Amino acid sequence: MWPLNENLSQQTISEEFVLYLLGTICLSCTLLYTAIVKILKINDNSQVTNALCTQVGTSEAIRLLNKKSIHSLSNTNKDLRFKQWLAGLIDGDGCFLLTKKGYASLEITMDIRDERALQAVKNIYGGSIKLRSGVSALRYRLHNKQGLLNLVNDVNGHIRNPVRLIQLNYICVNYNIDLIYPEKLTLHNGWLSGFFDADGTITINSSTWQLSISASQKTSEILTPLVELYGGYVYIDRGGNGSFKWYVTKKEEILNLIEYFKKYPSKSAKNSRLHLVPKIYEFKSMKAHLAPSGSLLAKSWDTLMNKWNNYV
């Protein structure tokens, strides 16, 4: 009988030991889970006096974890959109400089009405904004090494202008940074918003009342992909010293661009005109631009055109 009792005893001990281990693991997981939730609770609400004593249920913990993940992802997407916008702005109106002594800097020149856009850059990287003498333009200049390094690392991989890429490469070599070439441009990219703020225009023909969105460059290399993504066409602008121009006039394509700018907002004064585009199409559908002088519809159209002509 001893062998049977011994086996039974061993079996009983083994089962009890397994149950003990399972209970210990579950308890450890519960304690770890509670600790994580308490930490999240503290981070989410700094005003809780007895945060360490707060008990949180399973569903609440999952909600807090999801909230943290979504918030982090939202900030990451926002930061990426800004970097893409900045790269587009630099591709259009910027210039990387490097002296023979190895002093690097960045300059961006914009219309005097676009101080808000330059201020957005200054708030993150430092630098200075000054009025250019004799012209209605502002110049942003960044030569602080740490600020410039932060900016270079942020736009590296997003710069598309061949001339600007060469300039950036000099800076990267100077600071032992690997130059990153940009990936193919997609619809979901903030680059166009910055490039539009730099080299883009939005106008309305005073004879035909046709709206148009355009952007000019000395070469067609960075304009051609815009046709595939956003419509329009590219041609040589003889009135622009032989430069190339991307030109969009179709209503559907322009309204699609307006939707793009809602997701990737313009930071220049041109944003005021972009906001007016849907209203202009609405008034045109009512023939407001052809309404008899002195009529309420004509007055409404005149008010809209005054806002368009005096955008700030």
QUINORQUI-V910971 format. One record per residue. RES is the residue in three letters. BURIAL is b if it has 9 or more other ideal C-beta (glycine too) atoms within 8 Angstrom, else e. Layout:
res = <RES,RES>
burial = <BURIAL,BURIAL>
//
This chain:
res = <MET,TRP,PRO,LEU,ASN,GLU,ASN,LEU,SER,GLN,GLN,THR,ILE,SER,GLU,GLU,PHE,VAL,LEU,TYR,LEU,LEU,GLY,THR,ILE,CYS,LEU,SER,CYS,THR,LEU,LEU,TYR,THR,ALA,ILE,VAL,LYS,ILE,LEU,LYS,ILE,ASN,ASP,ASN,SER,GLN,VAL,THR,ASN,ALA,LEU,CYS,THR,GLN,VAL,GLY,THR,SER,GLU,ALA,ILE,ARG,LEU,LEU,ASN,LYS,LYS,SER,ILE,HIS,SER,LEU,SER,ASN,THR,ASN,LYS,ASP,LEU,ARG,PHE,LYS,GLN,TRP,LEU,ALA,GLY,LEU,ILE,ASP,GLY,ASP,GLY,CYS,PHE,LEU,LEU,THR,LYS,LYS,GLY,TYR,ALA,SER,LEU,GLU,ILE,THR,MET,ASP,ILE,ARG,ASP,GLU,ARG,ALA,LEU,GLN,ALA,VAL,LYS,ASN,ILE,TYR,GLY,GLY,SER,ILE,LYS,LEU,ARG,SER,GLY,VAL,SER,ALA,LEU,ARG,TYR,ARG,LEU,HIS,ASN,LYS,GLN,GLY,LEU,LEU,ASN,LEU,VAL,ASN,ASP,VAL,ASN,GLY,HIS,ILE,ARG,ASN,PRO,VAL,ARG,LEU,ILE,GLN,LEU,ASN,TYR,ILE,CYS,VAL,ASN,TYR,ASN,ILE,ASP,LEU,ILE,TYR,PRO,GLU,LYS,LEU,THR,LEU,HIS,ASN,GLY,TRP,LEU,SER,GLY,PHE,PHE,ASP,ALA,ASP,GLY,THR,ILE,THR,ILE,ASN,SER,SER,THR,TRP,GLN,LEU,SER,ILE,SER,ALA,SER,GLN,LYS,THR,SER,GLU,ILE,LEU,THR,PRO,LEU,VAL,GLU,LEU,TYR,GLY,GLY,TYR,VAL,TYR,ILE,ASP,ARG,GLY,GLY,ASN,GLY,SER,PHE,LYS,TRP,TYR,VAL,THR,LYS,LYS,GLU,GLU,ILE,LEU,ASN,LEU,ILE,GLU,TYR,PHE,LYS,LYS,TYR,PRO,SER,LYS,SER,ALA,LYS,ASN,SER,ARG,LEU,HIS,LEU,VAL,PRO,LYS,ILE,TYR,GLU,PHE,LYS,SER,MET,LYS,ALA,HIS,LEU,ALA,PRO,SER,GLY,SER,LEU,LEU,ALA,LYS,SER,TRP,ASP,THR,LEU,MET,ASN,LYS,TRP,ASN,ASN,TYR,VAL>
burial = <e,e,e,e,e,e,e,e,e,e,e,e,e,e,e,e,e,e,e,e,e,e,e,e,e,e,e,e,e,e,e,e,b,b,e,b,b,b,e,b,b,b,e,e,e,e,e,b,e,e,b,e,e,b,e,b,e,e,e,b,b,e,e,b,b,e,b,b,e,e,e,e,e,e,e,e,e,e,e,b,b,b,b,b,b,b,b,b,b,b,b,b,b,b,e,b,b,b,e,e,e,e,e,b,b,b,b,b,b,b,b,b,e,b,b,b,b,b,b,b,b,b,e,e,b,e,b,e,b,e,e,b,e,e,e,e,b,b,b,b,b,b,b,b,e,e,b,b,b,b,b,b,e,e,b,b,e,b,b,b,b,e,e,b,b,e,b,b,b,b,b,b,e,b,b,e,b,e,b,e,e,b,e,e,b,e,e,e,b,b,b,b,b,b,b,b,b,b,b,b,e,b,e,b,e,e,e,e,b,e,b,b,b,b,b,b,b,e,e,e,e,b,b,b,b,b,b,e,e,b,e,b,e,b,e,e,b,e,e,e,e,e,b,b,b,b,b,b,b,e,e,e,b,b,b,b,b,b,e,b,b,e,e,b,e,b,b,b,b,b,b,b,b,b,e,b,b,e,e,b,b,e,b,b,e,e,e,b,e,e,b,e,e,e,e,e,b,b,b,b,b,e,e,b,e,e,b,b,e,e,b,e>
//
